[in-house]
Amino acid sequence: MDAPFFLRGLNALSSSLFQKDYYRDLQIKQLEGLPRNIIEHSATEFVEKMDANRISITNHLLEDYKSKGYTIVIASATIAPIANSIANKLGVDYFSSEIEFIDNYCTGRLSRDLLYSKKKILLNLIDAAETTIVVTDNFTDLELILSSDHCHLVVRGDKDIKRWEKQLKNNLQKVEFIKKKIDE
């Protein structure tokens, strides 16, 4: 479900002001009444059909870190069935937002939301890690980026780079920008 540009902009504004993503809530609400196995199966199909070229740079980066002995953990505000499918495909662990189920049927609500709380939820992992490296394309991950030793920021173009530079100011020395392909 793609929203018109105006609504995406309005949602981005409300998201930054109130730390609430209404568009995302609406998408999750559409899952209400669906059985867990249907949602999990749909998530697996979605991940299998995901265009590998679209995320190839990120996948290569993660594989490189894995080959160097790093433990890879996906921390995503996406719902668990999708994050689980991605993590299984990559052979890594994950933390994600959890959709609520009652008697194996989705309520259309989240029981745990990582959207603005990744750092808090991952704090024990971050503190125990010798080195923390973040790979993200999400502006809501600022706290997580600031607590990392190094960060790879996936950006669409120069506008994103300028926005990140403004937010990160004195922390740019630990950041590398990765530009997505233009057609994404």
C-alpha positions as CSV (number, residue, x, y, z in Angstrom):
1,M,0.0,0.0,0.0
2,D,1.8,3.1,-1.2
3,A,0.6,6.4,0.1
4,P,0.7,9.6,-2.0
5,F,3.7,11.9,-1.5
6,F,1.7,14.4,0.5
7,L,0.6,11.8,3.0
8,R,4.1,10.4,3.3
9,G,5.4,13.9,4.1
10,L,2.7,14.5,6.6
11,N,3.4,11.2,8.3
12,A,7.1,11.9,8.3
13,L,6.4,15.2,10.1
14,S,4.1,13.6,12.7
15,S,6.6,10.8,13.1
16,S,9.5,13.2,13.9
17,L,7.3,15.4,16.2
18,F,5.4,12.7,18.0
19,Q,7.5,9.6,17.4
20,K,4.4,7.9,16.0
21,D,4.1,6.5,12.5
22,Y,0.4,6.5,11.7
23,Y,0.9,5.1,8.2
24,R,2.7,2.1,9.6
25,D,0.0,1.6,12.3
26,L,-2.6,1.6,9.5
27,Q,-0.7,-1.1,7.6
28,I,-0.4,-3.3,10.7
29,K,-4.1,-2.7,11.4
30,Q,-4.8,-4.3,8.0
31,L,-3.4,-7.6,9.4
32,E,-6.2,-7.8,12.0
33,G,-7.9,-11.2,12.0
34,L,-5.3,-13.0,9.9
35,P,-4.0,-16.2,11.3
36,R,-0.3,-16.3,12.4
37,N,0.6,-19.0,9.8
38,I,-0.8,-17.0,6.9
39,I,1.2,-13.9,8.0
40,E,4.4,-15.9,8.4
41,H,3.9,-17.6,5.0
42,S,3.2,-14.3,3.3
43,A,6.3,-12.8,4.9
44,T,8.5,-15.7,3.7
45,E,7.1,-15.3,0.2
46,F,7.7,-11.5,0.3
47,V,11.4,-12.0,1.3
48,E,11.9,-14.7,-1.3
49,K,10.6,-12.4,-4.0
50,M,12.6,-9.4,-2.8
51,D,14.9,-8.1,-5.5
52,A,18.4,-9.3,-4.5
53,N,20.0,-6.5,-6.6
54,R,18.1,-3.9,-4.5
55,I,19.9,-4.8,-1.3
56,S,23.1,-6.4,-2.8
57,I,25.4,-3.8,-1.5
58,T,24.1,-4.3,2.1
59,N,24.2,-8.1,1.8
60,H,27.8,-8.0,0.5
61,L,28.7,-5.7,3.4
62,L,27.1,-8.0,6.0
63,E,28.8,-11.0,4.4
64,D,32.1,-9.2,4.6
65,Y,31.7,-8.5,8.3
66,K,30.6,-12.1,8.9
67,S,33.7,-13.4,7.2
68,K,35.8,-11.3,9.5
69,G,34.2,-12.9,12.5
70,Y,31.6,-10.3,13.5
71,T,28.3,-11.4,14.9
72,I,25.5,-9.9,12.8
73,V,22.2,-9.0,14.5
74,I,19.4,-7.4,12.5
75,A,17.5,-4.8,14.6
76,S,14.5,-3.7,12.6
77,A,11.2,-2.0,13.4
78,T,9.6,-4.2,10.7
79,I,7.3,-6.9,12.0
80,A,8.9,-10.1,13.2
81,P,7.6,-12.4,10.4
82,I,9.5,-10.4,7.8
83,A,12.6,-9.8,10.0
84,N,12.7,-13.5,10.8
85,S,12.5,-14.5,7.2
86,I,15.3,-12.1,6.3
87,A,17.4,-13.2,9.3
88,N,16.9,-16.9,8.3
89,K,17.9,-16.1,4.7
90,L,21.1,-14.4,5.9
91,G,21.9,-16.8,8.7
92,V,21.9,-14.1,11.5
93,D,20.0,-13.3,14.6
94,Y,17.4,-10.5,14.8
95,F,15.4,-8.2,17.0
96,S,12.2,-6.7,15.6
97,S,8.8,-5.2,16.3
98,E,6.3,-7.9,17.4
99,I,2.7,-8.0,16.2
100,E,0.2,-9.1,18.8
101,F,-1.6,-12.4,18.5
102,I,-4.5,-13.7,20.5
103,D,-5.2,-17.4,20.0
104,N,-2.9,-17.2,16.9
105,Y,-4.9,-14.4,15.2
106,C,-3.4,-11.0,14.7
107,T,-5.0,-8.2,16.7
108,G,-3.8,-5.5,14.3
109,R,-1.6,-4.0,17.0
110,L,2.1,-4.3,18.0
111,S,3.0,-5.9,21.3
112,R,6.6,-4.5,21.0
113,D,7.7,-1.7,18.8
114,L,11.3,-1.1,18.0
115,L,10.7,2.0,15.8
116,Y,12.1,4.5,18.3
117,S,13.6,2.2,20.9
118,K,16.3,0.1,19.2
119,K,19.1,1.5,21.3
120,K,17.2,0.8,24.6
121,I,16.3,-2.7,23.6
122,L,19.8,-3.5,22.2
123,L,21.7,-1.8,25.1
124,N,22.9,-5.1,26.6
125,L,24.2,-6.3,23.3
126,I,25.9,-2.9,22.6
127,D,27.6,-2.8,26.0
128,A,28.8,-6.4,25.6
129,A,30.2,-6.0,22.1
130,E,33.8,-5.2,21.5
131,T,32.9,-3.2,18.4
132,T,29.5,-2.0,17.3
133,I,28.8,-1.3,13.6
134,V,25.5,-0.1,12.4
135,V,24.2,-0.4,8.9
136,T,21.0,1.6,8.3
137,D,18.9,3.7,6.0
138,N,16.6,4.9,8.7
139,F,16.7,8.4,10.2
140,T,15.0,7.1,13.3
141,D,18.2,5.1,14.1
142,L,20.1,8.3,15.2
143,E,20.5,7.1,18.8
144,L,21.8,3.8,17.7
145,I,24.3,5.4,15.3
146,L,25.6,7.7,18.0
147,S,26.3,4.8,20.3
148,S,28.1,2.8,17.6
149,D,31.8,2.6,16.8
150,H,31.2,2.8,13.1
151,C,28.2,3.2,10.8
152,H,27.3,2.6,7.2
153,L,24.4,4.8,6.1
154,V,22.5,3.7,3.0
155,V,21.2,6.9,1.3
156,R,19.3,7.7,-1.9
157,G,21.3,10.7,-2.8
158,D,22.9,14.0,-1.8
159,K,19.8,15.2,-0.1
160,D,19.9,12.3,2.4
161,I,23.7,12.9,2.9
162,K,23.1,16.5,3.8
163,R,20.3,15.6,6.2
164,W,22.5,13.0,7.9
165,E,25.5,15.5,8.0
166,K,23.2,18.0,9.8
167,Q,22.0,15.4,12.3
168,L,25.4,13.8,13.0
169,K,27.5,17.0,13.0
170,N,30.6,16.0,15.2
171,N,30.2,12.3,14.5
172,L,30.8,12.1,10.8
173,Q,34.3,10.6,11.2
174,K,32.7,7.2,12.0
175,V,30.2,7.3,9.1
176,E,30.4,5.8,5.5
177,F,27.7,6.6,3.0
178,I,26.4,4.0,0.7
179,K,24.4,5.2,-2.2
180,K,21.4,3.1,-3.3
181,K,20.9,2.5,-7.0
182,I,18.8,5.3,-8.6
183,D,15.9,3.0,-9.6
184,E,15.2,1.9,-6.0
